[in-house]
Amino acid sequence: MFRRRTPEEEAEREARIARDVLLGIAPGMRTGRRVMNRLPADPRCKLCASPFRGPLAPVLGLIGKKPFPGNPKYCGFCFTEMIKRRAGAEVESSYLFADVRGSTTLAEQMSPSAFREAMDRFFATATQVLMEHEAFVDKYVGDEVMAFFIPAFTDEQHAQRAIEAGQALLAAVAASETPLPVGAGLNSGVAFIGTVGSEDKVEFTAMGDPVNVGARLASAAGEGELLVSMATVQSAGLDAAGLEHRSLELKGKTGRTEVVVLHASAE
């Protein structure tokens, strides 16, 4: 006889499904990818391999298999069910924050429209770089961009890809026609990845102490600096010998946070 799941059992099941999706090991994902890879043509969703171009792309788009606004390298179908069911799970990932140093002073020296244009250029540059490095661009807050890197997107190399993205972001901003003073922070650890919000507004985001630490590191970074926590260093297998080390007191943290200091990549 069929037994209805209790609310607790249903919540556990939803979390398990969400975790498998975020880790890229959900049942049927690999088979589905093999099927989709046979259909023309590139580019494709990095998660399910659905083609965004070719004769079947318009049809697939009708069921949501079209570029997702958070990162157009992935399709909305991969996240629709999770958002609809308010699903999510605790997954080890990496969290990158980058913001403009002295934006208050900068805003005083410019008209509101000019300041907005400057920030739009920064966000456009940062977003392009982050997406190229398989990030999920979460949000823009004031003068800051936040992104996270999950195993399903990065073949479990989330920390390494996040470091590469942070350095590339600093390089791209510095090389732009109107460079802005930008600092960044990066941390790794287990956080909740999934949907949050009310019935009227739901967002796909990352929440937890590792995320907060990443934000604090960005606030402590100087212009052109990427502060990387030791958790990320260890996860990425980065050789920190010879790199600058700092011991920081971060707001809201009881102990000191050890970091290494990186700068823009040579690319």
C-alpha positions in Angstrom: 0.0 0.0 0.0 1.3 3.4 -1.0 2.3 5.5 2.0 2.3 9.3 1.6 5.5 10.9 2.6 5.6 13.0 5.7 6.5 16.7 5.2 10.0 15.9 6.6 10.5 13.0 4.3 9.4 15.1 1.3 11.7 17.9 2.3 14.6 15.5 2.6 13.8 14.0 -0.8 13.7 17.5 -2.5 17.0 18.3 -0.9 18.6 15.1 -2.2 17.3 15.8 -5.7 18.6 19.3 -5.6 22.0 18.2 -4.3 22.4 15.6 -7.1 21.6 18.3 -9.7 24.1 20.8 -8.2 26.7 18.0 -8.1 25.9 17.0 -11.6 25.0 13.4 -10.6 21.2 13.4 -10.8 19.6 10.2 -12.3 19.2 10.5 -16.0 21.5 13.5 -16.4 24.3 11.6 -18.1 21.9 9.8 -20.4 20.1 13.0 -21.2 23.4 14.7 -22.0 24.3 11.9 -24.4 21.0 12.3 -26.2 21.2 16.1 -26.4 24.8 16.0 -27.6 23.6 14.2 -30.7 21.4 17.1 -31.6 22.8 20.1 -33.6 24.2 22.5 -32.6 26.6 24.5 -30.4 26.5 26.4 -28.1 24.8 24.2 -25.6 23.7 24.2 -22.0 26.7 23.2 -20.0 24.6 21.1 -17.6 22.2 19.1 -19.8 23.8 19.7 -23.3 20.6 21.1 -24.8 21.5 23.0 -28.0 20.8 26.7 -28.1 21.0 26.8 -31.9 20.0 24.6 -34.7 16.7 23.4 -36.1 15.4 22.0 -32.7 16.5 25.0 -30.6 13.2 26.9 -31.0 11.2 23.8 -30.0 13.4 23.1 -27.0 13.1 26.7 -26.0 9.3 26.3 -25.6 9.9 24.0 -22.7 12.5 26.2 -21.1 15.7 24.8 -22.7 17.0 28.2 -23.6 19.7 30.4 -22.0 19.1 31.1 -18.3 19.4 34.8 -17.3 21.7 34.0 -14.4 24.2 32.5 -16.8 23.3 32.0 -20.5 25.7 29.1 -20.7 23.0 27.1 -19.0 19.3 26.5 -19.8 16.4 27.7 -17.6 14.9 24.1 -17.6 17.7 22.9 -15.4 16.6 25.3 -12.7 12.9 25.8 -13.3 11.8 22.8 -11.3 14.1 23.7 -8.4 12.8 27.2 -8.3 9.2 26.1 -8.7 9.6 23.6 -5.8 11.7 26.0 -3.7 14.4 23.4 -3.6 18.0 23.6 -2.7 20.8 21.8 -0.8 24.0 22.2 1.2 26.9 21.9 -1.3 30.6 22.7 -1.1 31.2 25.5 -3.5 33.2 28.7 -3.9 32.0 32.3 -3.5 33.5 35.3 -5.2 32.7 39.0 -4.5 34.2 42.0 -6.3 33.4 45.6 -5.7 34.6 49.1 -6.6 36.9 50.7 -4.0 35.9 54.2 -3.0 32.6 54.2 -4.9 31.1 56.8 -2.6 33.8 59.3 -3.4 33.6 58.4 -7.1 29.9 59.1 -7.1 30.5 62.5 -5.6 32.7 63.4 -8.5 30.3 62.4 -11.2 26.7 63.0 -12.2 24.3 60.2 -11.3 23.9 59.2 -14.9 27.7 59.1 -15.4 28.2 57.0 -12.3 25.5 54.6 -13.4 27.2 54.2 -16.8 30.5 53.5 -15.1 29.0 50.8 -12.9 27.2 49.3 -15.9 30.5 48.9 -17.6 32.0 47.3 -14.6 29.1 44.9 -14.2 29.2 44.0 -17.9 32.9 43.3 -17.8 32.7 41.3 -14.6 29.8 39.3 -15.8 31.4 38.3 -19.1 34.6 37.1 -17.3 32.7 35.2 -14.6 30.5 33.4 -17.1 33.5 32.5 -19.2 34.8 30.8 -16.1 31.6 28.8 -15.4 30.3 31.0 -12.6 26.7 31.5 -11.7 26.3 35.3 -11.4 24.1 35.7 -8.4 23.5 39.4 -8.0 24.6 43.0 -8.2 24.4 45.0 -4.9 25.4 48.6 -5.0 28.9 48.6 -6.4 29.5 44.8 -6.0 29.0 41.7 -8.0 28.6 38.3 -6.4 29.0 34.9 -8.1 29.4 31.3 -7.0 30.9 28.2 -8.5 29.3 24.8 -8.0 30.6 21.3 -8.8 28.0 20.7 -11.6 29.3 23.7 -13.5 33.0 23.2 -12.9 33.6 19.4 -12.9 34.3 19.7 -9.1 37.1 22.2 -9.7 35.1 25.0 -8.3 37.9 26.6 -6.1 40.5 26.5 -8.9 38.0 28.0 -11.4 37.0 30.7 -8.9 40.6 31.8 -8.4 41.1 31.9 -12.2 38.0 34.0 -12.5 38.9 36.4 -9.8 42.3 37.1 -11.3 40.9 37.4 -14.8 38.2 39.8 -13.6 40.8 42.1 -12.1 42.9 41.9 -15.3 39.8 42.7 -17.5 38.8 45.7 -15.4 42.3 47.1 -15.3 42.6 46.7 -19.1 39.3 48.5 -19.8 39.1 52.0 -21.4 37.8 53.4 -18.1 39.3 51.2 -15.4 37.8 51.4 -11.9 39.6 50.5 -8.6 38.3 47.0 -7.8 39.1 44.6 -5.1 37.8 41.0 -4.7 37.4 38.3 -2.0 37.0 34.5 -2.4 36.1 31.8 0.0 35.0 28.1 -0.2 32.9 25.9 2.0 29.5 24.3 2.4 26.6 26.7 1.9 23.0 26.4 1.0 22.6 26.7 -2.8 19.0 27.0 -4.0 15.9 29.0 -3.9 14.9 31.5 -1.3 12.2 34.2 -1.0 8.5 34.7 -0.7 5.6 33.4 -2.9 5.8 36.6 -5.0 9.6 36.6 -5.5 11.9 33.7 -5.6 15.7 33.8 -6.2 18.3 31.2 -6.9 21.2 32.1 -4.6 23.9 30.9 -2.1 23.6 31.5 1.7 25.7 30.6 4.7 28.8 31.6 6.7 31.3 30.8 3.8 29.3 33.2 1.6 29.5 35.9 4.3 33.2 35.4 4.7 33.7 35.9 0.9 31.8 39.2 1.1 34.0 40.4 4.1 37.2 39.5 2.3 36.1 41.6 -0.7 35.5 44.6 1.7 39.0 44.1 3.1 40.8 43.8 -0.3 42.7 46.7 -1.7 42.6 47.9 -5.3 43.8 45.2 -7.6 43.8 42.6 -4.9 42.1 39.2 -4.7 42.0 37.9 -1.1 41.7 34.1 -1.1 40.9 32.2 2.1 42.9 29.2 3.1 39.8 27.1 2.6 39.9 28.0 -1.1 43.7 27.6 -1.3 43.5 24.1 0.1 40.5 23.1 -2.0 42.2 24.4 -5.2 45.5 22.7 -4.3 47.2 26.1 -4.7 50.9 26.3 -3.7 50.9 29.3 -1.4 54.6 29.2 -0.8 56.1 32.6 -1.7 52.7 34.3 -1.8 51.8 37.2 0.5 49.9 36.0 3.5 47.6 38.1 5.8 45.8 37.5 9.0 42.6 39.5 9.1 40.0 40.4 11.7 36.7 40.3 9.8 33.5 41.9 11.1 31.3 39.3 12.8 34.0 36.6 13.0 35.3 35.5 16.4 38.7 34.4 15.2 41.2 35.7 12.6 40.9 34.7 9.0 44.1 33.7 7.2 44.3 34.6 3.5 46.7 34.8 0.6 46.9 37.8 -1.7 46.7 37.4 -5.4 46.6 39.9 -8.2 45.4 40.1 -11.8 46.3 37.2 -14.1 48.8 37.8 -16.9 46.2 37.0 -19.6 
